[in-house]
Amino acid sequence: MSPADSESEGTGIHCRLDELLEARAMTLTELSARVGVSVVNLSVLKNDRARAIRYSTLAAICEVLDCEVGELLVRDAQ
């Protein structure tokens, strides 16, 4: 299997950013301003297209959303 093949299959990790934002009545734009990450980069994460995330970014998102990493990132059911 080539690296391109494995990328197209996905990681099995799902980002619940949409759900957490909705539960907190917060927009992606507001989160972007509070975390200091561009809306584009947050959108990539939200749409499960991120290939990597810095721990500092992950920590900042969780701090602003008052959640744990396991609430933001979950494994897809197989």
Phi, psi and omega per residue, in radians:
M1 nan 2.304 3.127
S2 -1.466 2.803 3.092
P3 -0.981 -0.618 3.132
A4 -1.125 -0.658 3.111
D5 -1.106 -0.763 -3.102
S6 -1.184 -0.585 3.109
E7 -1.161 -0.656 -3.093
S8 -1.258 -0.371 3.121
E9 -1.384 -0.287 -3.117
G10 1.524 3.034 -3.064
T11 -1.763 -0.255 -3.033
G12 1.468 0.082 3.126
I13 -1.864 2.321 3.121
H14 -2.049 2.341 3.093
C15 -1.658 2.191 -3.101
R16 -1.674 0.502 -3.068
L17 -1.014 -0.773 3.115
D18 -0.963 -0.839 -3.100
E19 -1.125 -0.737 -3.130
L20 -1.192 -0.684 3.084
L21 -1.107 -0.765 3.139
E22 -1.092 -0.743 -3.139
A23 -1.111 -0.444 -3.110
R24 -1.827 0.132 -3.132
A25 0.887 0.839 -3.111
M26 -2.154 2.517 3.101
T27 -1.629 2.838 3.081
L28 -1.102 -0.629 3.114
T29 -1.116 -0.741 3.108
E30 -1.133 -0.762 3.108
L31 -1.064 -0.738 3.122
S32 -0.990 -0.816 -3.130
A33 -1.130 -0.692 -3.081
R34 -1.336 -0.520 -3.108
V35 -1.627 -0.471 -3.104
G36 1.450 0.506 3.095
V37 -2.116 2.470 -3.081
S38 -1.110 2.663 3.083
V39 -1.039 -0.666 -3.142
V40 -1.058 -0.822 -3.140
N41 -1.151 -0.665 3.083
L42 -1.168 -0.622 3.112
S43 -1.134 -0.698 3.085
V44 -1.055 -0.767 3.106
L45 -1.118 -0.828 -3.112
K46 -1.030 -0.612 -3.099
N47 -1.619 0.293 3.090
D48 1.021 0.619 3.124
R49 -1.945 0.008 3.137
A50 -1.263 2.415 3.097
R51 -1.722 -0.288 -3.134
A52 -2.786 2.770 3.044
I53 -2.567 2.374 3.097
R54 -1.249 2.510 3.083
Y55 -1.015 -0.662 -3.124
S56 -1.131 -0.655 3.091
T57 -1.188 -0.777 3.117
L58 -1.052 -0.780 3.127
A59 -1.103 -0.732 -3.135
A60 -1.138 -0.747 3.108
I61 -1.070 -0.808 -3.129
C62 -1.126 -0.633 3.109
E63 -1.121 -0.836 -3.110
V64 -1.145 -0.693 -3.116
L65 -1.503 -0.051 -3.122
D66 0.904 0.988 -3.137
C67 -2.441 2.966 3.052
E68 -1.673 2.777 3.130
V69 -0.969 -0.697 -3.126
G70 -1.187 -0.283 3.051
E71 -1.494 -0.460 -3.115
L72 -1.527 -0.780 -3.115
L73 -2.005 2.154 -3.120
V74 -2.283 2.697 3.075
R75 -1.414 2.384 3.059
D76 -1.180 2.516 3.050
A77 -1.195 2.340 -3.119
Q78 -1.555 nan nan
